Amino acid sequence: MNCIYCGSPETIKKGDLDSGKKRRRCKTCKKWFAGNGAPRVLVLDIETSHIVFKGWRLGEQVVRSSQIVQDWFMLCWSAKWLFDDEVMSDVVSPKEAVKRNDTRITKSIHKLVSQAELVVTQNGDRFDLPRLNWLFLKNGLKPNISYTSIDTYKKSRGLIDPGSLSLDSVARRLNIGQKDDMRELDWDMCEVGDIDSLIKMSTYCSEDVNLLEDYYMILRPWMKTHPNLAPYLEMYVELEEDEKMCPRCLHPFHTGIFTKRWSTVAGNMHKAGNCPHCGSVLRMTKKGKVK
């Protein structure tokens, strides 16, 4: 099991907590944690086919559902748990592609998403997640929208302006990599069941997931809002009296970091400081709650 703080695979079992959870200790950062209490963060991406429709002209136009000749279907998905080395994926077979049948891979991603507390995507609130939800509904699968969505595209808007907020663009500018080269023809060949194109599409999707994980980790301290992850672990991790836990990276820190002051719109003053591990701006209320 990888460390929930630094991602290192060098962890060892160190007895049980009173709650019955297994304790582990990271050899790299020397932190204690209980693996069963860690939130499950899933980094996800999907690729879909074209929508084929009939039209009377080129350019912008309103396309009615009656003009659709062939509706879209999911070609593949890729996902990984945050800090894990393994990238999981599934892709339609050549026969499934020709029939535009994505039922099998829809069921496999539904099972995975159902295990997640947080799902990280790039433009997923507008594209990936609504499309997945439609496939789940269409195939008679149970709703699994209890997770919290973190869309890096939405989090970036209004926060940074690198010229383009596409994943490939920000990855190049941050020197963390770039997306694989894909052409329009690759999608066409996938839709007719070409096995090499399907394999290429699945690899492309998996590389997107690796890039997205790196971008999320860089962007996370800068996000104006982020789900508080600390409650997942506070009941399992033993903290000193003057220690708190970062709600984003889950790294324990000394309350001495709160050396600044932060004011709300209503004029309420809070202590503020940066997490010494991930750099996130943290605020502590008068009741001692860290946000």
C-alpha positions in Angstrom: 0.0 0.0 0.0 1.3 3.4 -0.9 1.7 6.2 1.7 -1.3 8.5 1.7 1.0 11.5 2.4 3.9 11.2 0.0 2.8 8.3 -2.3 5.9 6.2 -1.4 5.3 2.4 -1.7 7.8 1.8 1.1 5.3 1.2 4.0 5.3 -1.4 6.8 2.5 -2.7 9.1 2.8 -1.5 12.7 0.0 -3.1 14.7 -3.6 -2.2 15.2 -5.6 0.9 16.4 -8.3 0.5 19.1 -10.8 0.8 16.3 -9.4 -2.4 14.8 -7.9 -0.6 11.8 -4.4 -1.7 10.6 -1.7 0.9 11.2 1.1 1.5 8.8 4.3 3.5 8.8 5.9 5.1 5.8 9.7 4.5 5.6 10.2 7.7 3.5 8.3 10.4 5.4 8.1 8.5 8.7 4.3 9.2 9.0 1.7 6.9 10.5 -1.6 6.2 8.9 -4.4 3.7 8.7 -5.0 2.7 5.1 -8.6 1.8 5.5 -9.4 5.4 6.5 -7.8 7.1 3.5 -10.2 8.7 1.0 -10.3 7.0 -2.4 -9.4 9.5 -5.1 -10.0 8.3 -8.6 -8.4 10.1 -11.6 -10.5 9.4 -14.6 -10.8 10.0 -18.4 -13.0 8.6 -21.2 -12.9 8.7 -25.0 -16.1 8.5 -27.1 -16.9 8.2 -30.8 -18.4 10.7 -33.2 -22.1 11.4 -33.6 -23.0 10.7 -37.2 -25.9 12.8 -38.5 -27.5 14.0 -41.8 -27.5 17.7 -42.7 -28.4 19.9 -45.6 -25.4 22.3 -45.3 -22.1 22.9 -43.7 -21.3 25.3 -40.8 -23.2 26.1 -37.6 -26.7 24.7 -37.4 -29.2 23.1 -35.1 -29.1 19.3 -35.4 -32.4 17.6 -34.4 -32.4 14.1 -32.9 -34.2 12.8 -36.0 -31.1 13.7 -38.1 -28.8 11.4 -36.1 -27.8 8.3 -38.1 -25.4 6.8 -35.5 -25.3 8.0 -31.9 -22.1 8.3 -29.9 -20.7 5.4 -27.8 -17.8 5.0 -25.4 -14.6 3.8 -27.0 -12.5 3.3 -23.8 -11.9 4.6 -20.3 -8.8 4.8 -18.2 -8.4 5.5 -14.5 -6.0 5.3 -11.6 -6.2 5.7 -7.8 -4.2 8.7 -6.7 -0.5 7.8 -6.0 -0.9 4.3 -7.3 1.4 3.2 -10.1 -1.2 1.1 -12.0 -3.4 2.7 -14.6 -6.6 0.6 -15.1 -8.4 0.7 -18.5 -10.9 -1.0 -20.7 -11.6 -0.6 -24.4 -14.3 -2.0 -26.7 -13.4 -5.0 -28.8 -13.4 -4.7 -32.7 -16.8 -6.5 -32.8 -18.2 -4.2 -30.1 -16.9 -1.1 -31.9 -18.6 -2.1 -35.2 -21.9 -2.7 -33.3 -21.3 0.5 -31.3 -21.9 -1.6 -28.1 -20.2 -0.2 -25.0 -22.2 -2.1 -22.4 -19.4 -4.3 -21.2 -16.9 -1.4 -20.5 -19.7 0.7 -19.1 -20.3 -1.9 -16.4 -16.5 -2.1 -15.6 -16.2 1.6 -15.1 -19.4 1.8 -13.1 -18.0 -0.7 -10.6 -14.8 1.4 -10.2 -16.5 4.8 -9.9 -18.8 3.3 -7.2 -15.7 2.8 -5.0 -14.5 6.4 -5.2 -15.1 9.2 -2.7 -13.5 11.8 -5.0 -13.3 11.7 -8.8 -10.7 14.0 -10.6 -11.3 14.9 -14.2 -10.4 17.5 -16.8 -13.7 19.1 -18.0 -15.5 16.1 -16.5 -18.4 18.0 -15.0 -19.4 19.1 -18.5 -18.4 16.0 -20.5 -17.1 12.8 -18.9 -19.3 12.5 -15.9 -22.7 13.4 -17.5 -21.9 11.0 -20.4 -21.0 8.2 -17.9 -24.2 8.9 -16.0 -26.2 8.5 -19.2 -24.6 5.2 -20.0 -25.2 4.0 -16.4 -28.8 5.0 -16.6 -29.3 3.5 -20.1 -27.8 0.2 -19.0 -30.0 -0.1 -15.8 -27.1 0.4 -13.4 -27.6 1.9 -9.9 -26.8 5.6 -9.3 -23.3 6.2 -7.9 -23.2 10.0 -7.6 -22.3 10.0 -4.0 -18.7 10.9 -4.9 -17.4 14.5 -5.0 -16.2 15.8 -8.4 -13.0 17.8 -8.8 -12.9 19.2 -12.3 -9.4 20.7 -12.9 -10.7 22.7 -15.9 -13.3 24.4 -13.8 -10.9 24.9 -10.9 -8.4 26.6 -13.3 -10.9 29.1 -14.9 -10.6 32.5 -13.3 -7.6 31.3 -11.3 -4.8 31.0 -13.9 -4.5 32.2 -17.6 -1.8 30.3 -19.5 -3.4 31.2 -22.8 -5.2 27.8 -23.1 -6.6 25.6 -20.3 -6.5 22.4 -22.3 -4.6 19.6 -20.5 -2.0 19.4 -23.3 -1.3 23.1 -23.2 -0.9 23.4 -19.4 1.2 20.2 -19.3 3.6 21.5 -21.9 3.9 24.9 -20.1 4.5 23.2 -16.7 7.0 20.7 -18.3 5.2 17.7 -17.0 4.7 16.1 -20.4 2.3 16.3 -23.3 -0.5 14.4 -24.8 0.1 11.7 -27.5 -0.5 12.8 -31.1 -4.0 11.7 -32.3 -5.6 12.4 -35.6 -9.3 12.5 -36.7 -8.6 9.3 -38.7 -7.7 7.5 -35.5 -11.3 8.0 -34.2 -12.7 6.9 -37.6 -10.6 3.7 -37.6 -11.7 2.9 -34.0 -15.3 3.2 -35.0 -14.9 0.6 -37.8 -13.1 -1.8 -35.4 -9.5 -1.5 -36.3 -7.6 -3.2 -33.4 -4.4 -1.2 -33.7 -6.4 2.1 -33.5 -8.3 0.8 -30.5 -5.1 0.0 -28.7 -3.7 3.4 -29.6 -6.8 5.1 -28.3 -6.6 3.2 -25.0 -2.9 4.2 -24.6 -3.8 7.8 -25.4 -6.5 7.8 -22.7 -4.1 6.2 -20.1 -1.5 8.8 -20.8 -4.1 11.5 -20.3 -4.8 10.1 -16.8 -1.1 10.2 -15.8 -0.9 13.9 -17.0 -4.1 14.7 -15.2 -2.8 13.3 -11.9 0.4 15.4 -12.2 -1.5 18.6 -13.0 -4.0 18.0 -10.2 -1.2 17.7 -7.7 0.4 21.0 -8.9 -3.0 22.8 -9.0 -4.4 21.5 -5.7 -2.7 24.0 -3.4 -3.9 26.9 -5.6 -7.6 25.8 -5.8 -9.9 28.3 -4.1 -12.1 25.5 -2.8 -11.3 21.8 -2.3 -13.1 19.0 -0.4 -11.9 18.6 3.2 -10.2 15.2 3.3 -9.1 15.4 6.9 -12.3 13.9 8.4 -11.6 10.6 6.6 -8.4 10.2 8.7 -8.7 12.2 11.9 -10.3 9.2 13.7 -7.4 6.9 12.7 -4.3 9.1 12.9 -2.9 10.1 16.2 -2.0 13.8 16.4 -0.2 15.7 19.0 -2.0 18.3 21.0 -0.6 21.2 19.0 -0.9 19.4 15.6 -3.6 19.7 12.9 -4.1 17.9 9.6 -4.0 19.6 6.2 -7.5 19.2 4.7 -6.0 18.8 1.2 -2.8 16.7 1.4 -3.6 15.1 4.8 -0.1 16.0 6.1 0.1 16.7 9.9 1.6 20.1 10.8 2.3 22.3 13.8 -0.2 25.1 14.5 2.8 27.5 14.6 2.4 28.0 10.9 -0.6 30.2 11.5 1.3 33.5 11.6 -0.9 35.6 9.3 -4.4 36.9 9.5 -7.3 36.4 7.0 -10.6 38.3 6.9 -13.9 37.0 5.6 -16.3 39.2 3.6 -18.3 39.6 6.8 -15.2 40.9 8.5 -14.5 37.9 10.7 -10.8 37.4 11.3 -9.1 34.0 11.2 -5.5 32.9 11.6 -3.9 31.9 8.3 -0.8 30.2 7.0 0.6 27.8 4.3 0.7 24.1 4.7 4.5 23.2 5.0 4.0 20.1 2.9 1.8 21.1 -0.1 1.7 24.9 0.2 -2.1 25.2 0.4 -3.4 28.4 2.1 -5.1 27.2 5.4 -7.3 29.1 7.8 -8.1 28.2 11.4 -11.3 29.4 13.0 -11.7 30.5 16.6 -12.9 27.0 17.5 -9.7 25.5 16.1 -11.2 24.1 12.9 -8.9 24.1 9.9 -10.3 25.0 6.5 
